[in-house]
Amino acid sequence: MSGTSMSGTSMPGTDTRAAGPTGYRLDDPELLARVRADLRAGGCCVLPDFVRPDLVDTLRRECAEVAPLAYSRVETVNVYNTEPDPSLPGRHPARIPLRRGNAFVARDLIPPGALVSRLYADPAFQGFVAACFELPEVHELADPLAGLTVNVISPGRSHPWHFDTNEFTVSLLTQAPSDGGGFEYCPGIRSARAENLDDVRAVLDGRGDHLVRRLTLRPGDLQLFLGRYSLHRVDTVRGGTDRHSAIFAYTGRPGVLGSPTRTRQLFGRVTPAHLAAGGRTVRVDELMD
């Protein structure tokens, strides 16, 4: 990995951690081994205080300033974010309605000088992410809206149970709610070859608590997560403070954009780039979504 810039990596024999926003040595073999072990064992790794304590308030303030720009629409969805299909059996998980109340600030509304923007585009951080997920490299999404987002969940709302479209996700909590808003997940509940509908249904019905793990994240904590195969949610935020997190979306291949339908659902708009792509997506499996 590169020994450059803001992410706290350094060339052998030097220590530039104080110059970047994180005190972690991103080229530390022991750190990489720990992250990889956590991801293999449970599909999730949290690096506490990834952002230096003296920058956490800057992180919170910058994301809070753009939070009012989030596209907010409370809607009924299913766990796969697919269109309703009455031909499915009545007990199919896709037939269970869920209320989605989270909102997203699109990348083109986040200032390029913001800490999360600089971190997302930083080659050393990208190299770290690739190494964590054991990939040769990662690429920023070609999507002008979805590559970097700020997720906003207001009191009384939640991000219900769902699967990610991407195989992996990197997120950074920037503002914790007063109460609630915990992260819950079911590691490896499905695979690239099997939906495991019975287990998914059990979680949605409240019968699968033995499959659920829970995390309490703090501002500045970095989460690396295999969300394609792990059912997950953010439970209802309570109190008087929003929950904010920055979502860093990378892929293992260049040129990836979201579909026009999904993009409009999340951001309320599409761009010429989405329309020009004609809905072409690169699939890594044959799962519902």
C-alpha positions as CSV (number, residue, x, y, z in Angstrom):
1,M,0.0,0.0,0.0
2,S,1.0,3.6,-0.6
3,G,2.8,5.4,2.1
4,T,1.0,8.7,1.3
5,S,-1.2,11.3,2.6
6,M,-4.0,11.7,5.1
7,S,-4.8,8.1,6.1
8,G,-2.1,7.6,8.6
9,T,0.0,5.1,6.6
10,S,3.8,5.6,6.6
11,M,6.9,4.5,4.8
12,P,9.2,2.1,6.7
13,G,11.2,3.9,9.4
14,T,8.8,6.8,9.6
15,D,5.6,7.6,11.5
16,T,3.2,10.1,10.0
17,R,0.1,9.1,12.0
18,A,-0.3,12.6,13.5
19,A,-0.6,14.1,10.1
20,G,-3.8,12.2,9.2
21,P,-7.2,11.8,10.7
22,T,-6.6,8.4,12.1
23,G,-4.1,7.1,14.6
24,Y,-4.1,3.6,13.0
25,R,-1.2,2.4,11.0
26,L,-3.1,1.2,7.9
27,D,-0.1,-0.8,6.7
28,D,0.3,-2.7,10.0
29,P,0.3,-6.4,9.2
30,E,-1.2,-7.2,12.7
31,L,-4.1,-4.8,12.0
32,L,-4.8,-6.3,8.6
33,A,-4.7,-9.8,10.1
34,R,-7.1,-8.9,12.8
35,V,-9.6,-7.3,10.4
36,R,-9.4,-10.2,8.0
37,A,-10.0,-12.7,10.8
38,D,-13.0,-10.8,12.0
39,L,-14.5,-10.7,8.5
40,R,-13.9,-14.4,7.9
41,A,-15.4,-15.3,11.3
42,G,-18.5,-13.0,11.4
43,G,-18.6,-10.8,8.3
44,C,-18.0,-7.7,10.4
45,C,-15.1,-5.7,11.9
46,V,-15.2,-2.5,13.9
47,L,-12.1,-0.3,14.4
48,P,-12.9,1.9,17.4
49,D,-11.8,5.5,17.3
50,F,-10.7,5.2,13.7
51,V,-10.9,9.0,13.5
52,R,-8.7,10.8,16.0
53,P,-10.6,12.2,19.0
54,D,-9.5,15.7,18.2
55,L,-11.2,15.5,14.8
56,V,-14.5,13.8,15.8
57,D,-16.3,17.1,16.3
58,T,-15.2,18.3,12.9
59,L,-16.5,15.0,11.5
60,R,-19.8,15.4,13.2
61,R,-20.2,19.1,12.2
62,E,-19.4,18.6,8.5
63,C,-21.9,15.8,8.1
64,A,-24.5,17.5,10.2
65,E,-24.2,20.6,7.9
66,V,-25.2,18.5,4.9
67,A,-27.8,16.3,6.7
68,P,-30.7,18.7,5.8
69,L,-30.0,18.0,2.1
70,A,-30.8,14.3,2.5
71,Y,-33.6,12.9,0.3
72,S,-36.2,11.7,2.8
73,R,-39.1,9.5,1.9
74,V,-40.8,7.1,4.3
75,E,-41.9,4.1,2.2
76,T,-42.9,0.5,2.4
77,V,-40.2,-1.9,1.1
78,N,-39.3,-5.6,1.6
79,V,-36.0,-7.1,2.8
80,Y,-34.7,-7.4,-0.8
81,N,-35.8,-3.9,-1.9
82,T,-37.6,-5.5,-4.9
83,E,-41.0,-4.7,-6.4
84,P,-44.0,-6.5,-4.8
85,D,-44.6,-9.9,-6.4
86,P,-48.0,-11.5,-5.4
87,S,-47.0,-14.7,-7.2
88,L,-44.6,-15.6,-4.4
89,P,-45.8,-17.9,-1.6
90,G,-47.5,-16.1,1.3
91,R,-44.7,-16.8,3.8
92,H,-41.9,-15.7,1.5
93,P,-39.8,-13.0,3.2
94,A,-40.3,-10.7,0.2
95,R,-44.1,-10.6,1.1
96,I,-43.4,-9.0,4.5
97,P,-43.8,-5.2,4.3
98,L,-41.2,-3.1,6.2
99,R,-41.2,0.7,6.8
100,R,-38.0,2.3,5.6
101,G,-37.4,5.8,7.2
102,N,-33.8,6.5,6.6
103,A,-32.5,9.2,4.2
104,F,-29.4,9.7,2.1
105,V,-27.3,12.8,1.2
106,A,-25.9,12.1,-2.3
107,R,-22.2,12.4,-3.1
108,D,-22.6,15.5,-5.3
109,L,-24.0,17.4,-2.3
110,I,-21.1,16.6,0.1
111,P,-18.2,19.1,-0.2
112,P,-15.0,17.6,-1.7
113,G,-13.0,19.2,1.1
114,A,-15.0,17.5,3.9
115,L,-13.1,14.9,5.9
116,V,-15.3,12.0,4.6
117,S,-14.8,13.1,1.0
118,R,-11.0,13.3,1.4
119,L,-10.9,9.9,3.1
120,Y,-13.1,8.2,0.5
121,A,-10.8,9.3,-2.3
122,D,-7.6,8.8,-0.5
123,P,-5.4,6.1,-2.3
124,A,-3.9,4.9,1.0
125,F,-7.4,4.4,2.6
126,Q,-8.5,2.6,-0.6
127,G,-5.5,0.3,-0.4
128,F,-6.3,-0.5,3.2
129,V,-9.9,-1.3,2.3
130,A,-8.8,-3.6,-0.5
131,A,-6.3,-5.4,1.7
132,C,-9.0,-5.9,4.4
133,F,-11.4,-7.5,2.0
134,E,-8.5,-9.4,0.4
135,L,-8.9,-7.8,-3.0
136,P,-6.2,-6.7,-5.4
137,E,-7.7,-3.2,-5.5
138,V,-11.0,-1.3,-5.0
139,H,-12.6,1.3,-7.2
140,E,-14.8,4.2,-6.3
141,L,-18.3,3.9,-7.8
142,A,-18.7,5.6,-11.1
143,D,-22.1,6.6,-9.8
144,P,-22.1,10.4,-9.2
145,L,-24.7,10.0,-6.4
146,A,-24.1,6.7,-4.6
147,G,-20.3,6.4,-4.2
148,L,-20.1,8.4,-0.9
149,T,-23.3,9.2,1.0
150,V,-24.3,10.4,4.4
151,N,-27.1,8.3,5.9
152,V,-29.5,10.2,8.1
153,I,-32.0,8.5,10.5
154,S,-34.2,10.8,12.4
155,P,-35.9,10.0,15.8
156,G,-38.8,7.6,15.3
157,R,-37.3,6.2,12.1
158,S,-35.2,3.2,11.3
159,H,-33.4,1.4,8.4
160,P,-35.2,-1.9,8.4
161,W,-33.9,-5.4,7.7
162,H,-32.2,-5.6,4.3
163,F,-29.3,-7.0,2.3
164,D,-26.8,-4.8,0.5
165,T,-26.3,-4.8,-3.3
166,N,-22.6,-4.6,-2.8
167,E,-20.6,-7.5,-1.4
168,F,-18.9,-5.3,1.2
169,T,-19.6,-1.9,2.8
170,V,-17.4,0.5,4.8
171,S,-19.1,3.0,7.1
172,L,-18.1,5.6,9.6
173,L,-20.5,6.7,12.4
174,T,-20.4,10.5,12.6
175,Q,-23.2,11.3,15.0
176,A,-24.7,9.0,17.6
177,P,-28.4,9.2,18.5
178,S,-29.6,10.0,22.0
179,D,-31.0,6.5,22.3
180,G,-31.7,3.6,20.1
181,G,-30.2,3.3,16.6
182,G,-28.2,0.1,17.3
183,F,-26.8,-1.9,14.5
184,E,-28.1,-5.5,14.3
185,Y,-26.9,-8.2,11.8
186,C,-27.1,-11.9,11.0
187,P,-23.7,-12.9,9.6
188,G,-23.8,-15.2,6.6
189,I,-27.5,-15.9,6.8
190,R,-27.5,-16.5,3.1
191,S,-24.8,-17.4,0.5
192,A,-24.2,-16.7,-3.2
193,R,-25.9,-20.0,-3.9
194,A,-28.7,-20.2,-1.3
195,E,-31.3,-17.6,0.0
196,N,-32.0,-19.6,3.2
197,L,-35.5,-18.3,3.2
198,D,-36.6,-20.0,6.4
199,D,-33.9,-18.3,8.5
200,V,-34.6,-14.9,6.9
201,R,-38.3,-15.4,7.6
202,A,-37.6,-16.4,11.2
203,V,-35.6,-13.1,11.8
204,L,-38.4,-11.0,10.3
205,D,-41.0,-12.8,12.4
206,G,-39.1,-12.3,15.6
207,R,-38.3,-16.0,16.0
208,G,-34.6,-15.7,14.9
209,D,-33.1,-13.8,17.8
210,H,-30.4,-16.5,18.1
211,L,-29.2,-15.5,14.7
212,V,-28.8,-11.8,15.5
213,R,-25.7,-10.0,16.7
214,R,-25.8,-6.4,18.0
215,L,-23.3,-3.5,18.0
216,T,-23.3,-0.2,19.6
217,L,-21.1,2.2,17.5
218,R,-19.6,5.5,18.6
219,P,-18.7,8.5,16.5
220,G,-15.4,7.9,14.8
221,D,-15.8,4.1,14.7
222,L,-15.1,2.5,11.3
223,Q,-17.1,-0.5,10.4
224,L,-16.1,-3.0,7.6
225,F,-19.0,-5.3,6.7
226,L,-20.0,-8.1,4.3
227,G,-23.6,-6.9,3.8
228,R,-24.5,-8.8,0.7
229,Y,-24.9,-12.1,2.6
230,S,-25.7,-10.7,6.1
231,L,-29.2,-9.5,6.9
232,H,-28.9,-6.3,8.8
233,R,-30.7,-3.2,10.1
234,V,-30.4,-0.1,12.2
235,D,-33.2,-0.2,14.8
236,T,-35.4,2.7,15.7
237,V,-33.7,6.0,16.7
238,R,-35.1,7.5,19.8
239,G,-34.6,10.8,21.7
240,G,-33.9,14.1,20.1
241,T,-30.7,13.5,18.0
242,D,-30.4,12.1,14.5
243,R,-28.1,9.2,13.7
244,H,-25.6,10.1,11.0
245,S,-23.1,7.8,9.2
246,A,-20.9,8.2,6.2
247,I,-21.1,5.2,3.7
248,F,-18.0,4.6,1.6
249,A,-19.1,2.4,-1.4
250,Y,-16.3,0.7,-3.4
251,T,-16.4,-2.2,-5.8
252,G,-13.8,-4.7,-7.0
253,R,-14.4,-3.6,-10.6
254,P,-14.5,-0.2,-12.3
255,G,-17.4,1.6,-13.8
256,V,-20.2,0.5,-11.5
257,L,-23.4,2.6,-11.3
258,G,-26.7,1.9,-9.5
259,S,-29.8,1.1,-11.4
260,P,-32.1,4.0,-12.3
261,T,-34.9,2.4,-10.2
262,R,-32.8,2.0,-7.1
263,T,-31.1,5.4,-7.5
264,R,-34.5,7.2,-7.7
265,Q,-35.7,5.3,-4.7
266,L,-32.7,6.4,-2.6
267,F,-32.1,9.9,-3.9
268,G,-35.3,11.0,-5.6
269,R,-33.5,11.6,-8.9
270,V,-31.2,10.1,-11.5
271,T,-28.4,11.6,-13.6
272,P,-27.7,11.3,-17.3
273,A,-25.0,8.8,-16.4
274,H,-27.7,6.5,-15.0
275,L,-29.9,6.8,-18.0
276,A,-27.0,6.3,-20.4
277,A,-26.1,3.0,-18.6
278,G,-29.6,1.7,-19.6
279,G,-30.0,-0.3,-16.4
280,R,-27.0,-2.5,-17.0
281,T,-25.6,-3.9,-13.8
282,V,-22.8,-6.3,-13.0
283,R,-24.1,-9.2,-10.9
284,V,-21.9,-11.3,-8.6
285,D,-24.6,-13.9,-7.9
286,E,-28.2,-14.9,-8.8
287,L,-29.8,-13.8,-5.5
288,M,-33.0,-11.8,-5.4
289,D,-31.1,-8.6,-4.6
